[in-house]
């Protein structure tokens, strides 16, 4: 089966899908994106992703190319036409095509591209889902809350992780503060047993998986603190895990080559993975009903 992409109003063969060399996404990284997980042919937490997309566009003064209902049907069409049951849909909107000039063009016609690809199904073996991380300095800009396609520091960090043979690079900011992963949010169960993740501000991405998990914690009366922690606290934690559209709830059992806790997946991490998996299942079942 050939893959299909959506490019500016047309569904085209993936291999022939093109944007202009004058697209500002290509020239300046002047655009935003979303990655929406698909589980059993259902978008998980689509409302959260569309709300964050709208905010990213607003913050960068890029006009939305279409309303939410139309956007949803394009996403659904691309997922269906690529027969993705489990995987992701990727959406990118840029400030469009214009003669190269740093300032915004007088007339902005945003470019929009959507692709979908299959991925592994939801893991069933939590131990097999665990991975390691390294830590690297956070060299990003001051508006990491915007999901911009400007990802060079994240690319370099992830490549360092790949070279070290681990899953993720955790970004360390001023005063040794843990910011987030190169493409994930970071959570710990600290040495006193307190579940913590960094508060939201301009310096990290407000993860949709993070938000969904926070909602599940509230529903299940599991307390957590939106409270920053430093590198030493990270390394002394009983449990560390990551959240993202593709990582779900991902146990991290080593950091910079040292084991976290006893080096095994923690009980709270396993419990929260279970809660998130049930949350995804419930959305898929509701969609199917
Ligand atoms: N990344 N922090 C950063 C820097 C991210 O790039 C991401 C997502 C997250 C988690 O956000 P969410 O839970 O909404 O996926 C946190 C996506 C998956 C990516 O770039 O592929």
Boltz pocket constraint, residues with backbone or C-beta under 6 A from the ligand:
constraints:
  - pocket:
      binder: B
      contacts: [[A, 35], [A, 144], [A, 154], [A, 180], [A, 181], [A, 182], [A, 183], [A, 184], [A, 185], [A, 205], [A, 206], [A, 207], [A, 208], [A, 209], [A, 210], [A, 243], [A, 244], [A, 245], [A, 246]]
      max_distance: 6.0
